[in-house]
Amino acid sequence: MVGSLFSQFDSPWLFNIPLVILAMLIPWKLFITSGSGWVGTRSEMLMSQLTNTLMGQVMQPLNKKGFSWAVLFSSLMLMLMTLNVIGLFPYTFTPTTQLSMNLGLAVPLWLGTVIYGFRNHPTIALAHLCPEGAPNLLIPVLVVVETLSIFMRPLALGLRLTANLTAGHLLMHLISSAVLGLMELSGVLSVITLVLLVFLTMLEIAVALIQGYVFAILVTLYLDENL
């Protein structure tokens, strides 16, 4: 039972070749590309509006120095939202349920913000390790605690995304199995459970979008601290 539950999170393989890269690239074919006409189609205008909205959300917590990072973070947000939502469809795979992939995104982005801060503003970056007005006796302890908290940020980013998506997928799998099991016992209970599954699916779609937003916004806030 445990193996059947968690087997959905195993990385797919075909002829001893991992298909994670393919699972990440195929969803991008669903996006609308710009045409050659003077006036764009409704789909192109909708895609442009979505991109502008994401850019506005990313740029909101940043000052003018960080606007050059807005394209990177908005693309990251769009990528995570797409992969999270596509993974809810049957016969698909969610790469963002893999902790290794999430850490592979979180660590370089977090490290880039830290290096940027120490390179351009070393005094301000070091000042974050010791809050202003702290007692002299607590300064060594605060420096250690703040250093550990900074190094735990990428782990928290990866674990948050992985845990939320994994828990949602497991819950959907359990409830869908309950629907099939209750069909033989009670039709009424099966229908009630099916309605619950529909509402849970809607909730998981919202969670998938929110987790992509939270991941990108937190990295944006880490950058804003080092600007």
N, C-alpha and C positions, 0 to 999 in steps of 0.2 A: 504493500500500500504506500509506504513512504517513497519507494523508488518510482512508482507510477505518478505520484504527486509532483515530485521534483524533477522528473525526466523532461518536463516541458521547458526547463531552464537549461538543459544541456545544449551546448553549442552544436548546431547541425553540421554533419559531415557528409560528403559525397565523394566516393572513390578516394578516401583518405585525404580529402581536401576540405578545410574548414570553410563554411559558407557564411561566416559572420560578415565579411566584407561585402558579399553579395547582398545580404539582408540589409546592410546600411546604404547601399548604392541604389537598389531598385526603387525605394520610395521616392527618390528625387525625380524619377521619370514622371511622377504624378503631378508635378508642379507645371504651371502654365508658363511657357516661354513667350517672349515678346515677338510679335509678328512684324512684318515689313510694312504694314499699312500706316497711314498718317494717324488714323484714329484706332485706338486699341479696342479689343472686344470687351464685353462685360467681365469675362473671366480674367483678362489681363488687368482691368481696372480694379477688380476685387483683390487680386494678388498684390497689386501695387499698394492698395489701401492697407492690407495686412502687413506688408513690409514696413510701411511708414508708421503704423501703430506700434510695431515691435521696436523700431528705432526710437520712437518717442519714449517708450517705457524704459529703454536702456539708457538714454541720455538724461532722463529726469534726475537720477541721483548723482550724476557726474557734473563736474565743473567744465569749463571750456577746454582745459588741458586734456581731458579724457575723451573728448569727442572723437578723436582719431581712432579710439578703440570701439566705437559704437557699432561699426559694421561687423567686427569680429563677434561681439557679444550678441548682437541681434541674429546673426547667422547661427550661432551656437544655440540660442533659444529656439529658433525655428527648427533646427535639426533635432533637438531633443523632443520637442513637441510632436514632430512628425513620427519619429521612431517609437515614441511611447504610445501614440494613438494607433499606428499601424499594427503594433504588436497585440492589440486587443482583438483583431480579426482572426477567424479560424484559419488554421493551417499556415500561420505566420510565426515568426520568431522575433522576440524583443531583445535586441543587443544590449539595451540599457538595464536589463536585469542581471548583467554580468558585472560583478564588482571590479574585475580587472579593467574593463573598458571604462567604467565610470572614474576609476582612479587614474586611468590613462588620460582622461580629459581634465580632471580636477588638479592633479599635481602640476603639470606644465603651466596651466593658467594661473594657479596660485603662486607658483615659483616665479613666473614672469612678473607678477605684481610686486612681489617682495624684492626681487632684484632691481626692478625699476625704482622702487622707493629708496633702497640703499644706495643706488647709483646717483640719483638726482637730488635726494634730500636725506642724507645719512643722519643728520641731527634730528630731524622730525621722526624718522623711522625708529631711531633708538629711543626717542622720547616716549613712544607708545609702550615701551617695556616697563615704564615706571610712571604711574599716574601722578599728576601734580599735587603737591601737598601731602604726600604719603609720609608717615613717620620714618625716621632714619632706620630704626630697628627692623621695619618691615620691608625695606627696599630690596634686600637680597631675595627674600621670599617672593615678593611681587614680581621681580625680574624673572625668576624661575617659572612662576605660574604663567605669566604672560607669554614667555617663550614657548612653553608647552602648549598653550592655547593656540598660538600662531601655527605651530607645527601640526596641530590636530585639525586644522581647518580643512585641508584636502581630504582627510579621512572622513570627516563629518559630511562633506559634500557627497562623496561617493557612497557612503553607507546610507545616507538619507534617501537618495534616489533609488538605490538598489532595494532597500527594505520596503519602501512604500509600494513600488511596482510589484515586488515579489509577493507581498502580503495580499495585494489586490488580486493578482492572478490566482493565487492559491484559494482565496475565498470564492472566486468565481468558479473555479474548478470543483470545489466541494459542493457548492449550491447546485451547479448543473448536474452533478452526479446524484444529488438528492432528488432532483426533479425526475430523473429517469427511474430511480428506485421507488419513488412514491407513486408512479403511474400504475404499478401493479397492485398497490395497496389501497390508495384512495385518490380518486380523480380530483376531488375538491382540494385536498392538500397539495396535490401536484400543481394545480393551477395557481394556488396562492404562492407556492414556492417559485413558480415561473415568473409571476408578477414581481416578486422580490428580486429575482435574478435580473429582470429588465431594469429595475430601478438601480440595482447595484452596478450594472453595466454603464448606465448614465453617470453614476457617481465616479466610476473608474475612468471614464473619458475626461471628466473634470479634473480628477487627480492627475492624470497623465499630462494634461495641459499645465496645471498649476506647478507640478514638479519641474517641468522644463523651465517655466518662468522663474521659480525660486532658485534653481541652480545658477542660471545666468545672472540674476539680480544679485545674489550673494557674491559672486565673483566680481561683479561691478562695484559692490560696496567695498570689497577688499582692495580693489584698485583705487577707489576714491580715498581711502585712508593713506595711500602712499603717493598721492599726487602732490 
